[in-house]
Amino acid sequence: MKPHISLLLIIASVGLLCCGCDKVNNKEVPAYYVRLDLSGYGLWNVYGVSGVGDYRFFDRAKGIPSNFPYNVNTYTGFGGILLMIGLDISTGNYGPVAYDAACPVESQQSVTVGIDNENLNAVCPKCGSRYDVLQGSGTYISGPAATNRLGLRIYRVTPNNGGYVITH
């Protein structure tokens, strides 16, 4: 009887270890400062996003968008910021969500995802990895990111004075 209990404990332990392997690594891209202030209705109405699937990229180093009033207190992460309206997994409601635009497989500032407008997935132009950004998770869908369980780095989006502030 005792050998059966030991065997059950071993099987249960292996099962628990396997369950922990499904976790998504969204910290592969280096952590850089992030602070994008879109506070106030005016700034948010011009540069924010408004409908489900609506998106915009911000990259201070590349000057994207070209007319954005970047200042010394603006930081756009490692590969820029992808801002879109999607499902906020922390609240379960649709609203603004933000990610680092750098592909975690490539982990280079110059290799950033774009959006496939047919299904609103983020797609890396170099490795072909696809990410779920509409559901607010940045989780891998396919490609090398799925093989390595890599997701996009998620940023915090906080309401502020009719707009939002994006931080790390």
C-alpha positions in Angstrom: 0.0 0.0 0.0 2.8 2.4 0.8 4.5 2.1 -2.6 1.2 3.2 -4.2 1.1 6.3 -2.1 4.7 7.2 -3.1 3.9 6.6 -6.8 0.8 8.8 -6.5 2.9 11.6 -4.9 5.5 11.4 -7.6 2.8 11.5 -10.4 1.1 14.5 -8.7 4.5 16.3 -8.3 5.3 15.8 -12.0 1.8 17.0 -13.0 2.3 20.2 -10.9 5.6 20.8 -12.5 4.2 20.4 -16.0 1.3 22.8 -15.3 3.9 25.5 -14.3 5.5 25.2 -17.8 2.7 27.0 -19.6 3.5 30.4 -18.1 4.2 33.1 -20.7 7.5 34.9 -20.4 6.8 38.6 -21.1 10.0 39.9 -19.6 12.4 38.9 -22.4 12.6 42.4 -23.7 14.9 44.5 -21.5 13.1 46.8 -19.1 13.6 50.4 -20.1 11.9 53.5 -18.7 8.4 54.0 -19.8 6.3 57.2 -19.3 4.0 58.4 -21.9 1.6 61.1 -20.7 -1.6 61.3 -22.6 -3.4 63.0 -19.7 -6.3 65.3 -20.5 -9.1 65.1 -23.0 -7.3 67.2 -25.6 -4.1 65.1 -25.7 -6.0 61.9 -25.5 -8.5 62.9 -28.3 -5.6 63.7 -30.7 -3.1 60.9 -29.8 -5.2 58.3 -28.0 -7.2 55.3 -29.3 -10.9 55.2 -29.3 -12.5 51.9 -30.6 -11.8 48.2 -30.1 -8.9 47.3 -32.3 -7.8 51.0 -32.8 -4.1 51.2 -32.3 -1.1 53.7 -32.4 2.6 53.4 -32.1 4.8 55.7 -30.1 8.6 55.8 -30.4 10.5 58.8 -29.1 13.8 57.8 -30.7 12.2 57.5 -34.2 9.9 60.5 -33.7 6.7 58.4 -34.1 4.1 59.9 -34.4 5.9 62.8 -36.0 3.9 65.6 -34.5 3.7 64.2 -30.9 5.0 66.7 -28.3 7.8 64.5 -26.8 9.6 66.1 -23.8 12.4 65.2 -21.4 10.0 63.2 -19.2 8.8 61.0 -22.0 10.2 57.5 -22.3 8.9 54.9 -24.8 10.5 51.7 -23.6 12.9 49.4 -25.4 11.2 49.2 -28.9 8.5 51.8 -28.6 5.0 51.5 -27.3 2.0 49.8 -29.0 -1.2 51.4 -27.6 -4.6 49.9 -28.5 -8.1 49.4 -27.3 -8.4 45.8 -26.2 -9.4 43.7 -23.3 -7.7 44.7 -20.1 -7.0 41.4 -18.4 -6.8 43.0 -14.9 -10.3 44.4 -15.1 -12.0 42.2 -17.7 -13.2 45.4 -19.6 -12.3 46.8 -22.9 -10.1 49.9 -22.7 -6.6 51.1 -23.6 -3.8 48.5 -23.3 -0.1 49.0 -24.0 2.9 46.8 -24.9 6.5 47.2 -25.8 6.6 47.0 -29.6 9.9 45.1 -29.7 9.6 41.4 -30.6 10.8 39.4 -27.6 12.2 36.6 -29.9 14.5 39.1 -31.6 15.0 41.3 -28.5 16.4 44.2 -30.6 15.2 47.8 -30.5 15.1 47.9 -34.3 12.8 44.8 -34.7 9.3 45.8 -33.8 5.9 44.3 -34.4 3.3 45.6 -36.8 -0.4 45.0 -36.7 -2.2 42.6 -39.1 -5.4 44.6 -39.8 -7.3 41.5 -40.8 -7.2 39.8 -37.4 -5.5 42.5 -35.2 -2.6 40.3 -34.2 0.8 41.9 -33.7 3.3 40.3 -36.1 7.1 40.4 -36.1 8.4 41.1 -39.7 11.6 39.2 -39.0 10.7 35.9 -37.3 7.0 35.9 -38.2 5.8 35.4 -34.6 2.2 36.5 -33.9 0.9 37.9 -30.6 -2.6 38.4 -29.2 -2.8 42.1 -28.4 -6.6 42.5 -28.7 -7.2 40.4 -25.6 -4.8 42.4 -23.5 -2.3 39.7 -22.9 0.4 40.0 -25.5 0.5 36.2 -25.5 2.2 34.3 -28.3 -0.1 32.8 -30.9 2.4 31.2 -33.3 6.0 31.2 -34.6 9.2 31.1 -32.6 7.5 33.0 -29.8 5.0 30.1 -29.3 7.9 27.6 -29.3 9.7 29.6 -26.7 6.6 30.8 -24.8 7.5 34.5 -25.2 4.9 37.3 -25.0 5.1 41.0 -25.4 6.0 43.1 -22.4 2.9 44.7 -21.0 2.8 48.2 -19.7 0.5 49.8 -17.2 -2.2 52.2 -18.5 -3.6 54.5 -15.8 -6.6 56.9 -16.2 -5.6 60.5 -15.5 -7.6 63.7 -16.0 -9.7 62.4 -18.9 -6.7 60.7 -20.6 -4.2 58.1 -19.6 -0.6 57.7 -18.5 1.4 54.7 -19.7 4.2 53.5 -17.4 6.3 50.4 -16.7 
